[in-house]
């Protein structure tokens, strides 16, 4: 009977490096979750000291993982993106026009309410950040694709100008204005935008030859 091969001895220091790597990943995740929690709680511009305190780490640790605040907010944007992307795929667009419009708006309601605390706190400086701008552009592209998926047959009958009008009507900016400036409830906003969308599509059908 052959004996089992002897275990290869671990290199000296490998275990400690693995432990440091795990702690580093945990600290990084804690920092991102801390800023998410602070912003959701209403802290519009949390400082590095506030974030570090909430995460249970020192500010030196924070900046060891993130070179600057832009890098931190880029990671936050990626984290929120991972939360939002599954919502895009949760809506089923079936049935008559009104049913698909309603499904689209209910889905967008969930998306916009999720991103609201982060979009509302975005400063002009952050808006000019290349990484944040790229993330915003990708988000807008997802919204555009979702609109076309939900209302493809209706949009095919519309001109390009009508598509742009619908894209603007159902945007984050429209939603945020109704929710924040006009202080309307989420269900009321869904109903208003549903009526406006159906009116636009109805006018398009009337105008088509």
Secondary structure, DSSP 4 states (H G I P E B T S, - for coil): -PPPPPPPPPPTTHHHHHHHHHHHHHHHHHHHHHHHHHHHTT-TT--HHHHHHHHTS-HHHHHHH-SSHHHHHHHHHHHHHHHHHHHHTT----SSHHHHHHHHHHHHHHHHHHHHHHHHT--HHHHT-HHHHHHHHHHHHHHHHHHHHHSHHHHHTS-HHHHHHHHHHTSHHHHHIIIIIS---HHHHHHHHHHHHHHHHHHHHHH--
